[in-house]
Structures are given as structure tokens and as C-alpha cells.
Amino acid sequence: LLEKVTAWAPTPAETIARMNRALREFRIRGVATNLTFLEAIINHPSFADNSYTTKFIDTTPELFQQVKRQDRATKLINYLADVSVNGHPETRGRPQPKADAAAPVVPYLNGNVPGGSKQKLDVLGPQKFAAWMRDQKEVLVTDTTMRDGHQSLLATRMRTHDIAGIAGTYARALPQLLSLECWGGATFDVAMRFLTEDPWERLSLVREAAPNLLLQMLLRGANGVGYTNYPDNVVQHFVKQAASGGIDLFRVFDCLNWVDNMRVAMDAVGAEGKLIEAAICYTGDILDPARAKYDLKYYVGLARELQAAGAHIIAVKDMAGLLKPSAARVLFKALREATDLPIHFHTHDT
């Protein structure tokens, strides 16, 4: 097997650096290679200063004194194969679990579904519901298991069967939840492309099983639930269909906090009489004066702009887990003073 690698850059030093990186990033398993030998050649001072001759390899024995690569992946694969075939040495000989062990059963609570946030929204409407949220002294909670939970931890691979199967228990056991985040983000395309499922059917089943809870989705502004900008009428029609299918609360965001890229989606949500939750993507550290680009003034200005654009709720989307408790205290206080909207906080560091 012969593999040819070519590197190019404006200067010899940059070219060597690129080639060195390419060689170090090669992963070839199961056969011997000359990768470390080639690394030794291009990293030698004589090669770098162009003083080598045709006898370079013959007269430079240190080229053959190479450090063997650790090859952790092959070691791990060998270990897994050994344990799979021969069993773990600490458990070898132990009795196997019974084949007829009881399968896990989804808990189900019988009885009527009590009223919840969905009914409150239907009675109050979006603006009065948002005012009610702001007036609450206790923390209102959104469960993200059905959307961001498995999107962040399980590559969005939870199936409709499991999500719809537990939704009824949520409705009966947790009627005090503010919302169930169960749709949007990556769940839409993963359902179709990888799970061979219909995301609209999932939404319908969750709506049927949990008629008392607000259903929430993540909407990427002009990108909808895709990865490119869509025409305005596509975004508008998608929002209309999602609202008709059962979504009550739309968290609309733009990864660059560009409000103009959110307006079409926000207006479409408002036209359907649903809750517009406009998100601010948090980055930096507002308490660090050396990081002045994304300071408190920046976020307060964004919140005011989003309120003027028609938002009912301001979401602080801390998708990288950067917002420290001390900074959160300062930020939330400033946002509440700058607007009369409730603040919905979302954070994770996956």
C-alpha cells in the first residue's frame, strides 16, 4: 500500500509544519508504517535549513531512533474484543442474569389529567401569560429531556416510541411544569434522516398525551430547523404548521444574536397567537473588564431590541456553560430592570 501526501504553503517553514501535522494525524491500524520515520526526517534541523545531502539518511542514524506511537485505539479495540469473547476477569465465572428478567416498564399514572400551563395560556393569551410568569416568586421549570437532553447527550437518538410513551406520565405527575421542550433543534432532521420517523407524528402524539402542558420548540430563526437560510414564506408556513400541530412556545434564536434574522420567525409566531421567546446567546464574561466586546451593555441592548421586536419572553441561552452564578445575578437583574419581560434561562456545557 502506497499513500502519497503533499503539502504546500507560502514558506518552507510553514510547509514543513503542515506536513508534520498531516503525518501526526494519520491513523493506520494493523500494519507497520514509516510515519514516524518521515516525521523524524522533516523535523531534523538539516532538513529545515536545507543543508542535507543525498547521504542524509545514511549518515543520520538518529532518524531510526523513533518513539513508538501509543496506538491507544488498537489497544482499546483489542481489550473490548477480549472482554466480549472471554469475559471480564473480575466477572468471569459468575452466574449470568436470568434470561426472563423483567423488562423495564414505563410508569403510568391513571386518572384525569389536571389543568396546567397550556390551559393558563389559552385563558390569558401570550401577553398576559408572560406577565403572569414575571410575577411568579418561585422558579418555573422547563423539562428539556425530549429535545435538548438527548440532543446533547445521546446524539438526538431518542425515538418517538419512548418519548410519546412517557409524555402521559409527565402530564399527570408534573402538571406544574412551565413547559416540555420536545421538538425543534436537531430533532426534526434526525428523526427523518437517521431514525426514519415522522417528526410531525411525534409532535401529534406528545400533544395528545400531554394536553395540559405547554409544548416548546427551538427555532433557528431564518434557518428554521435546518442548516441554511430559508425564504420568508417557508419559515412562516413552517411556524403555522408547528403551531397547528401543538407547539405553544417558540424559542427563537440566531447564533450571532442578529435580531433581523429572527424577525420573520418571531412575527410568524405572534401571528399564530403563540408565545414568542426570543433568545440571547451568551458568551464571554460580563464581569471580566478585559473581555469588553460582550459586556453587560451589549446584552441589555439586545434585550431591549428583542422586546421592541415583539418578544413575550427573553431567553438567556448559555449553550456553552459560560455564565457563572455571580455573572448571572448581575445579568438577570439588569435584564429585568431594562425590560418588563420574564427571563427564561437555559444552560448546559455539553
Buried (B, 14 or more C-beta within 10 A) or exposed (E): EEEEEEBEEEEEEEBBBBBBEBBEEEEEEEEEBEBBEBBBBBBBEEBEEEEBEEEBEEEBEEBEEBEEBEEEEEEEEEEEEEEEEEEEEEEEEEEEEEEEEEEEEEEEEEEEBEEBBBBBBEEEEBEEBBBBBBEEEEEBEBBBBBBBBBBBEEEBEBBBEEBBBBBBBBBBEBBEBBBBBBBBBBBBBBBEEEBEBEBBEBBBBBBEBBBBBBBBBBBBBBBBBEEEBBEBEBBBBBBBEBBEBBBBBBBBBBEEBEBEBBBBBBBBBBEBEBBBBBBBBBBBBBBEEEEEEBBBEBBBEBBBBBBEBBBBBBBBBBBEEBBBEEBBEEBBEBBBEBBEBBBBBBBBEE
